[in-house]
Amino acid sequence: MARIAAFIRSFFQGLFRWIARLAVGFVVISVLWVVAYRFVPPPITYLMARDMLSGHHVEKAWVPMPLMARTLPRAVIGAEDANFCGHHGFDLAAIQKAAQANLEGRKLRGGSTISQQTAKNAFLWPGRSWVRKGLEAWFTGLIEIFWGKPRIMEVYLNIVEMGPGIYGMAAASDHYFGRRVDRISAAQAARLA
């Protein structure tokens, strides 16, 4: 009987150590990944890879935010996340409104902030599972801590899907208007947003 109890104790201790190492490894790797993207552009996203593997043409171009039209970030904030500058990654009022609308059976509506969308696009895959949403919350918190609002906006503007195979505002500006992203008008910025 003592051998069985010792075996069970040893098994669960080993399992606990393995789970703890896995958790620590996940935290370390995800923090290092976020810190790396603070300084270098994300080379590819899940959606870009999906399109490439499906044989679709992918248009993308990284342009630093200071080289974009100044009206573009403002237009995106107005269209996507009016409280972007005031929240820490999560707009609880918008999330509550979205949840209420969804519970009442009205048109499915999202409550994601620009920070959440950036975390999802840069690090994760699309989907509506609780696991993916939990990882999105984790990465949103990390980018809010390590990047700050200007970098979050810059990454968002460069990786957001703007149509089939079109990623980022620079590629969208060229594709839809035939203009460089620093040359678009306020109306064109609003249409892109």
C-alpha positions, 0 to 999 in steps of 0.5 A: 500500500505504501508503494502505491501511495508513494508512486501516486505522490511521485506521479503527481509531483512530477506532473505538477513540476511538468505543468509548472515548467510549461507555464513558466516557459509559456510566460517567458516565450510570450514576453520575449516575443512581445518585447521583440515585436516592440522593436521589429515589425511582425514579419508575418501574421496567421492571416497572411500565412493562411492566404500565402498557403492558399495560393493567394497573392498577399500585398503588405508593406511596413511603413512607420507611423510618422510616415503615414498621413496624420489623419489615418490614426485619428480616423481609425480611432474614430471608427474602431475604438474611440476610447483607445487613448484612455483605456488599458487595452480593454474597453469594459463599457464597449464589452458590456454593450456588445455582450448585452446586444448579443444576449438580446439576440441582436446582430452579433457585435464585437467589443474588441479594442484596437489593442485587442485586435492588434494582439489577435492579429500579431500573435494569434489566429481568428476564432471565437473560442474561450482559449483564443480569447484568453490568450488574446487578453494575455497578449493585450495586457503584454502589449499595453505594458511593453509597447505603449499606444503609439507602437500598438497603433503602428503595428495595427496600421501595418498588419490589419487585413484590409481586403482579400490579401491586403494587409496594412494601410500602406498596401490598402492605400496603394491598392484602393487609391493608387496613392502612398499612405502619406499622401491620402486625404482625410476622406480617404483615411476615413474610408480606409478606417 
